[in-house]
Amino acid sequence: MKLHPGLISILRVIFGCLAGMPIIRGAPPAPDYELLFADEFDGSRVNERDWNFRLGPRTGTGIDGLNLARNVRVADDHLIIVAKQETVDGRPANTGGGLISKHRFGYGYYECRSQPFMAGRGVHTAFWQRGLGGLENNSIFEIDSYELDSTQKMACNNLYVDVSTKGYLELAWPHRAQVPLQLPPDGWWIDAYEYTPDGVVFYDQGKVVARADFPDLVAAQNVWLTALNGVGKVDADKQPGETRFDYFRYHARDYPGANLLGNGGFEYNQDKVDLQRPVAWREEGDVAASRVVRGGAAHGDFKLRHEGDRAYAVTTAQTLEFIRNGDYELCARVRRGGKQTAARVRVFDFGGTAVSAEIPVTDAWTELWIPRVAVSNHGVTIAITSAGGAGDWLEVDEVQFMKPPLPGQRPQPSRSFAFRDGDPIWQIAQREPIAFSGDEKFYFFGRNCGLGVAMTVSFVLQPVKLSSTFPIARLPKTGDTGWGVGLTETGDIFFRVGSHANHRDVRAPAACRVGTATRVACVFDRGTALVYVDGVLRQRVDGLKVSPQDTTAPGLLGANSGLYDAVGDVTLTADAPPPKAQRFQNYAGTLGDIRVYNRALSAQEIAGGGGGFSR
């Protein structure tokens, strides 16, 4: 619900008081955030103006659940979701439920307080954001502020990106942090995330626990509060049980020069999504006359084109909700040919008189600019409209709606998600290293990373102690087709090719010291394994009969004890963890500038800092 200004002021006072309390405060990390939406769940029923129920089955690898509206209620100033065992349509079912916001939210600070069910296994509680598709076609990414499987106390802070080519090859699980969680004695905790033009920052109990660097991922999507039953092994005798949410709050701030329109450059469809359905936009009228086209774009690879083989009238539109009031500007690159009766970009539903700009007849890309849109109702709609006859055409690219850039600031162009040959298939910790304390904290990365007859993994490590550990690995238990980079108590660095049971280790002796940052690059190239330390080749082995072509084992960064596993995309306690005496110790120190390639970097690239490799 939109909040009355008086209520917002009261809540700000409350937040100000809470700001002086340790850890458990409920407030955004910067004073310029403005509260624009909140549900305190203080009524007697779910507010169906703001929320839909999550309904239907959720099944897959390790999952067999059914979501029912009757399992969700508001009482005692809480949203309550019941997980239980029952018979539905004559069949036993693990039932749960949840809510999905009817509203879509963009950049901002998202926070909730919750008490997940933890009495027995099988319930997967989550506070997350994902699009619903539908007319708005907005399934673009997923941010999991937390996913928590009952009894585990391991919170998942994830960013998935759906915008990619078929097969997800170039966006392999951008960020999957698994962070040990210490719940307070009463089980209530505050979880939050900050979604910004630079990426996502995750908070547990007011403390930063993970950062996902992913610049210029722009979209407005729905918020989910859910408790899914039937995940992994289910302790049926511990149900029924409840998950409770105390509130959900969304705050926004200004990002001058940052586009708020999802897919303003029309790059998101790639080859996965129907080109006649521009991602993040809705189509109205003669929709067959509108499509995304590859080639000849003003920027990137794609553009929007309106054209018909007969008379047509079509609109491509996008609505933003819960944005801050104030002056915005709109700019776009446009061109058209023909005798259309309508060819314009229109801006309306912002609390003032609609404004528009005509698209001129020209073969050259031309800038269209609406210098001032005075938003006063926290929302706006941008519409591209054309009406013409057979052979008339109109093209639009780089549509940007933003608070005016600061002096000297240049707005970022739309991000292209096209995979460039030679790029890392996965990279993380480019801006600052990730710290590991030796506990069970780890990051998953995709099964398609470091895959094939040639691959490279490169990173900077700085251990706080030397131990027998694998800072990074994608090793199956058996077979001969995985890889990992290990560290020993004496500072040796070794590149393992194969599996835990069957492997070859290529070792660089005494290559690492406590407290010293060391660049490591391990390369496999058609039977040859090489280990580089600080850009210098330290070891080479030829004629290996193993190769990293396994597609079953997910990658692990940080802790590598084997206590947890990925079942499909879900993190669960391993069914058969290795005996304690056989486990590797968990890495303690920092890891940064981590890049995994599905190709072999050359010696020149590694020594000279090429191929994206840097310290």
C-alpha positions as CSV (number, residue, x, y, z in Angstrom):
1,M,0.0,0.0,0.0
2,K,1.1,3.6,-0.5
3,L,1.7,5.3,2.8
4,H,0.2,8.5,4.1
5,P,2.8,11.2,4.6
6,G,2.0,11.4,8.3
7,L,2.5,7.7,8.8
8,I,5.8,7.9,6.9
9,S,6.9,10.6,9.3
10,I,6.0,8.5,12.3
11,L,7.8,5.5,10.9
12,R,10.9,7.7,10.2
13,V,10.9,8.7,13.9
14,I,10.7,5.0,14.9
15,F,13.5,4.2,12.5
16,G,15.6,7.0,14.0
17,C,15.1,5.5,17.5
18,L,16.0,2.1,16.2
19,A,19.1,3.4,14.6
20,G,20.7,3.7,18.0
21,M,20.2,0.0,18.8
22,P,22.8,-2.6,18.0
23,I,22.2,-5.0,15.1
24,I,18.4,-5.3,15.3
25,R,17.7,-1.9,13.9
26,G,15.2,-1.7,11.1
27,A,16.4,1.2,8.9
28,P,18.1,1.7,5.5
29,P,21.9,2.2,5.3
30,A,21.7,5.8,4.1
31,P,19.7,8.8,5.4
32,D,18.4,9.8,1.9
33,Y,16.3,6.7,1.5
34,E,12.5,7.4,1.5
35,L,10.0,4.9,2.6
36,L,7.5,4.4,-0.3
37,F,5.7,1.1,0.5
38,A,5.2,-0.9,3.7
39,D,2.9,-3.7,4.9
40,E,3.0,-4.1,8.6
41,F,0.5,-7.0,8.5
42,D,-1.5,-5.3,11.3
43,G,-5.0,-6.1,10.1
44,S,-7.1,-9.2,10.2
45,R,-6.7,-10.4,6.6
46,V,-4.3,-10.3,3.6
47,N,-4.6,-7.0,1.7
48,E,-5.4,-8.4,-1.7
49,R,-5.1,-4.9,-3.3
50,D,-1.3,-5.3,-2.8
51,W,-0.8,-9.1,-2.8
52,N,-1.6,-12.2,-4.7
53,F,-1.4,-15.7,-3.1
54,R,1.3,-18.0,-4.3
55,L,-0.7,-21.0,-5.6
56,G,-0.1,-24.4,-7.1
57,P,2.5,-27.1,-7.1
58,R,6.3,-26.5,-6.9
59,T,8.1,-29.6,-7.9
60,G,11.5,-30.5,-9.3
61,T,14.8,-32.1,-8.1
62,G,14.4,-32.5,-4.4
63,I,11.2,-30.5,-4.2
64,D,7.6,-31.7,-3.9
65,G,5.4,-28.9,-2.5
66,L,1.9,-27.5,-3.0
67,N,1.0,-23.9,-2.3
68,L,-2.5,-23.1,-1.0
69,A,-4.2,-19.8,-0.2
70,R,-5.8,-21.3,2.9
71,N,-2.4,-21.8,4.5
72,V,-1.8,-18.0,4.5
73,R,-3.4,-15.6,6.9
74,V,-2.8,-12.3,8.8
75,A,-3.3,-12.4,12.6
76,D,-1.4,-11.2,15.7
77,D,0.1,-8.4,13.6
78,H,1.9,-11.0,11.5
79,L,1.7,-12.6,8.1
80,I,1.5,-16.3,9.0
81,I,2.2,-19.2,6.6
82,V,1.4,-22.7,7.7
83,A,3.4,-25.8,6.5
84,K,1.5,-29.0,7.1
85,Q,0.8,-32.5,5.9
86,E,-2.7,-33.0,4.4
87,T,-4.6,-34.9,1.7
88,V,-5.5,-32.8,-1.4
89,D,-7.6,-34.4,-4.1
90,G,-7.1,-37.8,-2.6
91,R,-3.3,-37.5,-2.5
92,P,-0.9,-36.8,0.4
93,A,0.7,-33.3,0.0
94,N,3.3,-31.1,1.6
95,T,1.5,-27.9,1.7
96,G,2.7,-24.4,2.3
97,G,2.1,-21.0,0.7
98,G,3.1,-17.4,0.4
99,L,2.4,-13.9,-1.0
100,I,3.5,-12.2,-4.2
101,S,3.3,-8.5,-4.5
102,K,1.0,-7.0,-7.2
103,H,3.4,-4.1,-7.4
104,R,6.8,-4.0,-9.0
105,F,9.8,-2.4,-7.4
106,G,13.1,-1.2,-8.8
107,Y,16.3,0.1,-7.3
108,G,16.0,0.5,-3.6
109,Y,16.4,-0.9,-0.1
110,Y,14.1,-3.9,0.8
111,E,13.7,-5.2,4.3
112,C,11.6,-7.7,6.2
113,R,11.5,-9.1,9.7
114,S,10.6,-12.8,9.9
115,Q,10.6,-15.9,12.1
116,P,11.2,-18.9,9.8
117,F,9.9,-22.4,10.7
118,M,12.9,-24.2,12.1
119,A,11.5,-27.1,14.1
120,G,12.0,-29.8,11.5
121,R,13.3,-30.4,8.0
122,G,11.4,-29.8,4.8
123,V,10.3,-26.1,4.8
124,H,12.1,-23.5,2.6
125,T,11.4,-20.0,3.8
126,A,12.3,-17.1,1.5
127,F,12.2,-13.3,1.1
128,W,12.9,-12.7,-2.5
129,Q,12.2,-10.7,-5.7
130,R,11.4,-12.1,-9.1
131,G,9.2,-11.1,-12.1
132,L,6.0,-12.8,-13.0
133,G,6.2,-12.5,-16.8
134,G,2.6,-11.9,-18.0
135,L,1.7,-8.8,-19.9
136,E,4.7,-6.9,-18.4
137,N,7.0,-9.7,-19.5
138,N,9.3,-8.9,-16.6
139,S,11.0,-12.2,-15.6
140,I,14.6,-10.8,-15.7
141,F,16.4,-11.6,-12.5
142,E,15.9,-13.2,-9.1
143,I,17.3,-11.7,-5.9
144,D,17.1,-14.0,-2.9
145,S,17.5,-11.7,0.1
146,Y,17.4,-15.0,2.0
147,E,16.5,-18.6,1.4
148,L,16.6,-20.7,4.5
149,D,15.9,-24.4,4.7
150,S,14.5,-25.4,8.1
151,T,17.0,-26.6,10.7
152,Q,20.1,-25.7,8.5
153,K,20.8,-22.1,9.7
154,M,22.6,-21.4,6.4
155,A,21.2,-18.4,4.6
156,C,21.4,-18.2,0.8
157,N,22.0,-14.7,-0.6
158,N,21.5,-15.1,-4.4
159,L,21.4,-13.3,-7.6
160,Y,20.2,-15.2,-10.7
161,V,19.9,-13.6,-14.1
162,D,17.4,-15.0,-16.6
163,V,18.6,-12.7,-19.4
164,S,21.0,-14.8,-21.5
165,T,21.2,-16.9,-24.6
166,K,19.6,-20.3,-24.6
167,G,21.3,-22.5,-22.0
168,Y,22.3,-19.7,-19.6
169,L,25.9,-20.1,-20.7
170,E,27.1,-16.6,-20.2
171,L,25.3,-15.8,-16.9
172,A,26.2,-18.8,-14.8
173,W,24.7,-18.2,-11.3
174,P,26.3,-14.7,-10.9
175,H,26.1,-14.8,-7.1
176,R,25.2,-17.6,-4.7
177,A,26.5,-16.9,-1.3
178,Q,25.8,-19.4,1.5
179,V,26.3,-17.6,4.8
180,P,26.1,-19.2,8.3
181,L,23.2,-17.6,10.2
182,Q,23.0,-17.2,14.0
183,L,19.3,-16.7,14.7
184,P,18.4,-14.9,17.9
185,P,16.9,-17.1,20.7
186,D,13.3,-16.1,19.7
187,G,14.0,-16.9,16.0
188,W,13.1,-13.4,14.8
189,W,15.6,-11.7,12.5
190,I,15.8,-8.7,10.2
191,D,17.0,-9.4,6.6
192,A,17.5,-6.9,3.9
193,Y,19.1,-6.1,0.5
194,E,20.0,-3.0,-1.4
195,Y,19.5,-3.2,-5.1
196,T,21.5,-0.5,-6.9
197,P,22.9,0.4,-10.3
198,D,26.1,-1.3,-9.1
199,G,24.6,-4.6,-8.0
200,V,23.1,-6.0,-4.8
201,V,24.3,-5.7,-1.2
202,F,22.9,-8.2,1.3
203,Y,22.3,-7.5,5.0
204,D,21.6,-9.9,7.9
205,Q,20.6,-8.2,11.2
206,G,21.9,-4.8,9.9
207,K,25.3,-6.2,8.9
208,V,26.7,-6.6,5.3
209,V,27.2,-10.3,4.6
210,A,27.6,-10.4,0.8
211,R,27.9,-8.2,-2.3
212,A,26.9,-9.1,-5.8
213,D,28.6,-6.9,-8.4
214,F,26.4,-6.7,-11.4
215,P,26.2,-3.2,-12.8
216,D,23.3,-1.8,-14.8
217,L,20.9,-4.7,-14.3
218,V,17.7,-2.7,-14.6
219,A,14.2,-4.0,-13.9
220,A,11.1,-3.6,-11.8
221,Q,9.9,-6.9,-10.3
222,N,7.6,-8.4,-7.7
223,V,8.4,-9.3,-4.1
224,W,7.7,-12.8,-2.7
225,L,7.3,-13.8,0.9
226,T,7.0,-17.6,0.9
227,A,7.3,-20.8,2.9
228,L,7.6,-23.7,0.5
229,N,7.0,-27.2,2.0
230,G,8.4,-30.5,0.7
231,V,12.0,-29.4,0.1
232,G,14.5,-32.2,0.7
233,K,13.7,-34.6,3.5
234,V,10.5,-33.7,5.4
235,D,10.1,-34.3,9.1
236,A,6.4,-34.8,8.8
237,D,6.0,-35.4,12.6
238,K,7.2,-31.8,13.2
239,Q,4.3,-30.3,11.2
240,P,2.1,-28.3,11.2
241,G,4.4,-25.4,11.8
242,E,4.4,-21.7,11.1
243,T,6.6,-19.1,9.4
244,R,5.8,-15.6,10.4
245,F,6.6,-12.2,8.7
246,D,6.3,-9.1,10.8
247,Y,6.6,-6.5,8.0
248,F,7.9,-5.8,4.5
249,R,9.2,-2.3,3.7
250,Y,10.6,-0.7,0.5
251,H,12.7,2.4,0.5
252,A,13.9,4.4,-2.6
253,R,16.6,7.0,-3.2
254,D,17.7,9.0,-6.2
255,Y,20.3,7.7,-8.6
256,P,21.1,10.7,-10.9
257,G,22.0,9.6,-14.4
258,A,20.8,6.0,-13.8
259,N,18.1,4.7,-16.1
260,L,15.0,3.3,-14.3
261,L,13.5,1.6,-17.4
262,G,14.1,-2.1,-17.7
263,N,15.5,-3.1,-21.1
264,G,15.6,0.5,-22.4
265,G,18.2,-0.6,-24.9
266,F,16.1,-3.7,-26.0
267,E,19.1,-6.0,-25.3
268,Y,17.4,-8.4,-22.9
269,N,15.6,-10.7,-25.3
270,Q,18.7,-12.2,-26.9
271,D,17.7,-15.5,-28.5
272,K,15.7,-16.8,-25.5
273,V,12.6,-14.7,-25.5
274,D,10.2,-14.1,-28.4
275,L,11.4,-11.1,-30.2
276,Q,7.8,-9.9,-30.6
277,R,7.6,-9.6,-26.9
278,P,10.2,-7.0,-25.7
279,V,11.3,-8.0,-22.2
280,A,10.0,-5.5,-19.5
281,W,7.6,-3.8,-21.9
282,R,3.9,-4.5,-22.7
283,E,2.4,-4.4,-26.1
284,E,-1.0,-2.9,-27.0
285,G,-2.9,-2.8,-30.3
286,D,-1.6,-4.5,-33.4
287,V,1.2,-6.4,-31.5
288,A,2.4,-8.2,-34.6
289,A,3.7,-4.9,-35.9
290,S,6.1,-4.5,-33.0
291,R,9.3,-6.6,-32.5
292,V,12.9,-6.5,-31.3
293,V,15.3,-6.6,-34.2
294,R,19.0,-7.5,-34.3
295,G,21.4,-5.3,-36.2
296,G,21.6,-1.6,-37.1
297,A,21.0,-0.6,-33.5
298,A,22.0,2.8,-32.1
299,H,23.8,1.0,-29.3
300,G,24.5,-2.7,-28.8
301,D,22.9,-5.4,-31.0
302,F,19.2,-4.8,-30.7
303,K,16.5,-2.1,-31.3
304,L,12.7,-1.9,-31.3
305,R,11.0,-1.7,-34.7
306,H,7.3,-0.9,-35.5
307,E,6.4,-1.9,-39.0
308,G,3.4,-3.5,-40.7
309,D,2.5,-5.1,-44.0
310,R,-0.9,-3.4,-43.8
311,A,-2.4,-0.6,-41.7
312,Y,-1.5,-0.8,-38.1
313,A,-1.5,1.0,-34.7
314,V,0.7,-0.3,-31.9
315,T,2.1,0.9,-28.6
316,T,5.1,-0.4,-26.6
317,A,4.8,0.8,-23.0
318,Q,6.3,0.5,-19.6
319,T,5.0,1.7,-16.2
320,L,7.2,2.4,-13.2
321,E,5.7,2.3,-9.6
322,F,7.1,3.5,-6.3
323,I,9.8,5.9,-7.7
324,R,10.7,9.1,-5.9
325,N,9.0,12.3,-6.8
326,G,10.9,15.1,-8.5
327,D,12.1,16.1,-11.9
328,Y,13.2,13.5,-14.4
329,E,14.2,13.6,-18.0
330,L,13.6,11.2,-20.9
331,C,15.9,10.6,-23.8
332,A,15.9,8.1,-26.7
333,R,17.5,7.4,-30.0
334,V,14.8,7.4,-32.8
335,R,14.3,7.3,-36.5
336,R,11.4,6.5,-39.0
337,G,10.4,6.3,-42.6
338,G,6.9,6.7,-44.0
339,K,3.7,8.7,-43.6
340,Q,2.6,7.5,-40.2
341,T,-0.4,9.3,-38.6
342,A,1.2,8.8,-35.2
343,A,4.9,8.5,-34.3
344,R,5.7,9.7,-30.8
345,V,7.0,9.0,-27.4
346,R,4.5,9.9,-24.7
347,V,5.0,10.3,-20.9
348,F,2.0,10.3,-18.7
349,D,0.4,9.1,-15.4
350,F,3.1,11.0,-13.4
351,G,0.8,13.4,-11.5
352,G,0.9,16.2,-14.1
353,T,-0.1,16.9,-17.7
354,A,1.1,14.3,-20.2
355,V,4.0,15.3,-22.4
356,S,5.1,13.9,-25.7
357,A,7.7,14.3,-28.4
358,E,7.3,13.5,-32.1
359,I,9.7,11.2,-33.9
360,P,11.0,12.8,-37.0
361,V,11.2,11.3,-40.5
362,T,14.9,10.5,-40.9
363,D,17.1,7.6,-41.8
364,A,19.8,8.7,-39.3
365,W,19.5,8.0,-35.6
366,T,18.4,11.1,-33.9
367,E,18.2,12.1,-30.2
368,L,14.8,12.6,-28.7
369,W,14.8,14.5,-25.4
370,I,12.0,15.5,-23.0
371,P,14.0,17.7,-20.5
372,R,11.5,17.8,-17.6
373,V,8.9,15.3,-16.3
374,A,7.8,16.5,-12.9
375,V,6.7,13.3,-11.1
376,S,4.4,13.9,-8.1
377,N,2.6,10.6,-7.6
378,H,5.6,8.2,-7.4
379,G,4.8,6.7,-10.8
380,V,5.0,7.2,-14.5
381,T,4.2,5.5,-17.8
382,I,6.4,5.8,-21.0
383,A,4.7,4.8,-24.3
384,I,6.1,4.5,-27.8
385,T,3.2,4.8,-30.2
386,S,3.0,4.5,-34.0
387,A,0.2,4.2,-36.5
388,G,0.8,3.8,-40.2
389,G,0.3,1.8,-43.4
390,A,2.1,-1.0,-45.2
391,G,5.8,-0.3,-45.4
392,D,5.9,2.5,-42.8
393,W,8.5,1.9,-40.1
394,L,9.8,3.3,-36.9
395,E,12.8,2.4,-34.8
396,V,13.7,3.3,-31.2
397,D,16.7,2.5,-29.1
398,E,18.3,3.5,-25.8
399,V,15.2,4.8,-24.0
400,Q,16.3,6.3,-20.7
401,F,14.2,7.8,-17.9
402,M,16.3,9.2,-15.1
403,K,16.9,11.9,-12.6
404,P,19.1,14.4,-14.4
405,P,22.8,13.5,-14.3
406,L,25.1,15.5,-12.0
407,P,27.5,18.0,-13.5
408,G,30.2,16.1,-15.4
409,Q,28.3,12.8,-15.1
410,R,27.8,10.7,-18.2
411,P,24.8,8.3,-18.1
412,Q,25.7,4.7,-18.6
413,P,24.6,3.1,-21.9
414,S,22.3,0.1,-21.7
415,R,24.1,-3.1,-20.8
416,S,24.4,-5.7,-23.5
417,F,24.1,-9.3,-22.2
418,A,25.6,-10.8,-25.3
419,F,28.4,-13.2,-24.4
420,R,31.7,-12.2,-26.1
421,D,34.0,-15.0,-27.0
422,G,36.9,-15.1,-24.6
423,D,35.2,-13.4,-21.7
424,P,35.1,-15.2,-18.3
425,I,32.0,-17.4,-18.0
426,W,31.9,-16.5,-14.3
427,Q,33.5,-13.7,-12.3
428,I,33.1,-12.3,-8.8
429,A,34.8,-10.1,-6.3
430,Q,36.1,-7.6,-8.9
431,R,35.7,-4.5,-6.7
432,E,36.8,-6.0,-3.3
433,P,37.9,-9.4,-2.1
434,I,35.6,-11.8,-0.3
435,A,36.6,-12.6,3.3
436,F,36.4,-16.2,4.6
437,S,36.9,-16.9,8.3
438,G,37.2,-20.7,8.1
439,D,33.6,-21.4,9.0
440,E,31.1,-23.0,6.5
441,K,30.6,-19.8,4.4
442,F,30.9,-20.6,0.7
443,Y,29.7,-19.6,-2.7
444,F,28.2,-21.9,-5.3
445,F,29.0,-21.4,-9.0
446,G,27.6,-23.1,-12.1
447,R,28.3,-26.5,-13.4
448,N,29.2,-25.0,-16.8
449,C,32.1,-23.0,-15.4
450,G,35.6,-24.4,-16.3
451,L,34.1,-26.9,-18.6
452,G,35.5,-28.5,-21.7
453,V,38.8,-29.5,-23.2
454,A,40.3,-26.1,-22.2
455,M,39.7,-23.9,-19.2
456,T,41.4,-21.3,-16.9
457,V,40.7,-20.3,-13.3
458,S,42.4,-17.1,-12.0
459,F,42.2,-15.3,-8.7
460,V,44.1,-13.5,-5.9
461,L,44.3,-15.2,-2.6
462,Q,45.6,-13.9,0.7
463,P,45.4,-16.6,3.5
464,V,45.4,-15.8,7.2
465,K,46.7,-19.3,7.8
466,L,48.0,-22.2,5.8
467,S,46.0,-25.5,5.8
468,S,45.0,-28.4,3.7
469,T,42.1,-26.7,1.8
470,F,40.5,-26.1,-1.6
471,P,39.7,-22.3,-1.9
472,I,38.0,-23.0,-5.2
473,A,36.9,-26.3,-6.9
474,R,34.4,-28.0,-9.1
475,L,35.3,-31.6,-8.2
476,P,32.9,-34.5,-8.5
477,K,33.3,-37.3,-5.9
478,T,34.2,-39.9,-8.6
479,G,35.3,-40.0,-12.2
480,D,38.1,-38.0,-13.8
481,T,36.5,-34.9,-15.2
482,G,36.6,-32.1,-12.6
483,W,39.1,-29.5,-11.3
484,G,40.1,-27.6,-8.2
485,V,42.9,-25.4,-6.8
486,G,44.3,-26.5,-3.5
487,L,46.5,-25.2,-0.8
488,T,48.7,-27.1,1.7
489,E,50.1,-26.4,5.2
490,T,53.5,-25.6,3.6
491,G,52.1,-23.1,1.2
492,D,52.1,-25.3,-1.9
493,I,49.5,-24.5,-4.5
494,F,48.3,-27.3,-6.6
495,F,45.9,-27.7,-9.6
496,R,43.8,-30.9,-9.3
497,V,42.3,-32.3,-12.5
498,G,39.9,-35.3,-12.1
499,S,37.8,-36.0,-9.0
500,H,38.2,-36.5,-5.3
501,A,38.7,-40.2,-5.9
502,N,40.8,-40.1,-9.1
503,H,43.0,-37.2,-10.0
504,R,46.3,-35.7,-10.9
505,D,47.8,-32.9,-8.9
506,V,50.1,-30.3,-10.5
507,R,52.0,-28.7,-7.7
508,A,53.9,-25.3,-7.3
509,P,55.9,-25.7,-4.1
510,A,56.0,-23.0,-1.5
511,A,54.1,-20.6,-3.7
512,C,51.9,-18.9,-1.0
513,R,52.6,-17.1,2.3
514,V,50.3,-16.0,5.1
515,G,49.3,-12.4,4.8
516,T,50.7,-12.0,1.2
517,A,48.4,-11.5,-1.8
518,T,49.3,-14.0,-4.5
519,R,48.0,-14.1,-8.0
520,V,47.2,-17.7,-9.2
521,A,46.2,-18.9,-12.6
522,C,45.6,-22.5,-13.4
523,V,45.2,-23.6,-17.1
524,F,44.1,-26.8,-18.6
525,D,44.6,-27.1,-22.4
526,R,43.9,-30.5,-24.1
527,G,45.9,-32.7,-21.7
528,T,48.4,-30.0,-20.5
529,A,48.0,-28.5,-17.0
530,L,49.9,-25.3,-16.0
531,V,50.2,-23.4,-12.8
532,Y,51.2,-19.7,-12.8
533,V,52.0,-17.7,-9.6
534,D,52.2,-14.0,-9.9
535,G,52.2,-14.3,-13.7
536,V,55.2,-16.7,-13.8
537,L,54.8,-20.3,-14.9
538,R,55.8,-22.5,-11.9
539,Q,54.7,-26.0,-13.1
540,R,53.6,-27.8,-16.2
541,V,52.5,-31.3,-16.8
542,D,51.7,-32.8,-20.3
543,G,50.0,-35.9,-21.5
544,L,47.1,-35.9,-18.9
545,K,44.3,-38.4,-19.8
546,V,41.8,-36.5,-17.6
547,S,39.9,-33.3,-18.5
548,P,37.4,-31.0,-16.8
549,Q,34.2,-32.0,-18.7
550,D,32.0,-33.0,-15.8
551,T,28.6,-31.3,-15.7
552,T,27.3,-32.8,-12.4
553,A,29.3,-31.1,-9.8
554,P,28.6,-27.4,-8.9
555,G,31.5,-25.2,-8.1
556,L,32.5,-24.2,-4.5
557,L,34.4,-21.1,-3.5
558,G,35.5,-20.7,0.2
559,A,34.5,-23.6,2.5
560,N,34.9,-27.0,0.8
561,S,34.2,-29.4,3.7
562,G,31.5,-31.3,1.8
563,L,28.8,-30.7,4.4
564,Y,26.5,-29.0,1.9
565,D,25.5,-29.7,-1.7
566,A,23.4,-28.2,-4.5
567,V,20.4,-30.3,-5.4
568,G,19.4,-28.7,-8.6
569,D,19.4,-25.0,-7.6
570,V,18.7,-25.6,-3.9
571,T,21.3,-25.8,-1.2
572,L,20.8,-28.7,1.2
573,T,22.8,-30.6,3.8
574,A,24.7,-33.3,2.0
575,D,23.2,-36.8,2.3
576,A,26.6,-38.4,2.8
577,P,29.2,-35.8,3.9
578,P,32.8,-37.1,4.1
579,P,34.0,-38.3,7.5
580,K,35.5,-35.6,9.6
581,A,39.0,-37.1,9.3
582,Q,38.7,-37.0,5.5
583,R,37.4,-33.5,5.1
584,F,39.4,-30.6,3.8
585,Q,39.7,-27.7,6.2
586,N,37.8,-24.6,5.3
587,Y,39.8,-21.8,3.7
588,A,40.5,-18.7,5.9
589,G,41.6,-15.5,4.2
590,T,40.4,-13.5,1.3
591,L,39.8,-14.3,-2.4
592,G,39.4,-11.7,-5.0
593,D,39.3,-11.0,-8.7
594,I,38.0,-14.5,-9.4
595,R,37.5,-15.4,-13.0
596,V,36.7,-18.7,-14.6
597,Y,37.0,-19.2,-18.4
598,N,36.0,-22.0,-20.7
599,R,39.2,-21.4,-22.7
600,A,42.9,-21.5,-22.0
601,L,44.5,-18.1,-21.4
602,S,47.9,-17.7,-23.0
603,A,51.1,-17.1,-21.1
604,Q,51.1,-13.6,-22.5
605,E,47.6,-12.8,-21.3
606,I,48.5,-14.0,-17.8
607,A,51.9,-12.4,-17.5
608,G,50.8,-9.1,-19.1
609,G,47.4,-8.8,-17.3
610,G,45.4,-9.6,-20.5
611,G,42.3,-11.6,-20.8
612,G,40.8,-9.6,-18.0
613,F,43.4,-10.9,-15.5
614,S,44.5,-8.4,-12.9
615,R,45.7,-8.2,-9.4
